[in-house]
């Protein structure tokens, strides 16, 4: 474990607990987030070839545009992927009402306790 992480946790009074390897039951919240990303975000994008060409015998759509085959938005660079993911988190994920908290993330963070 990184010594800076240990110092930060100690300073904030956080006890860092690692889950057992290969036991997703101990990581429910992050596993749920990964499932949400996979089902809602990744299903909306298509990783396109970095250079003009074809994917499965058809023309690659222009970057950032909907794929005519209906498989999502074509992504050609890591920067595009990061920008789309950041936008998805801010516009979709943070405004979604989550079942455990009965409120969305933005409201929960901005409202005083």
PyMOL commands that set and color helices and strands:
alter all, ss='L'
color gray80, all
select helices_A, chain A and resi 3-12+24-44+78-91+93-95+105-110
alter helices_A, ss='H'
color red, helices_A
select strands_A, chain A and resi 45-47+54-55+58-59+73-75+97-98+103-104
alter strands_A, ss='S'
color yellow, strands_A
deselect
rebuild
show_as cartoon
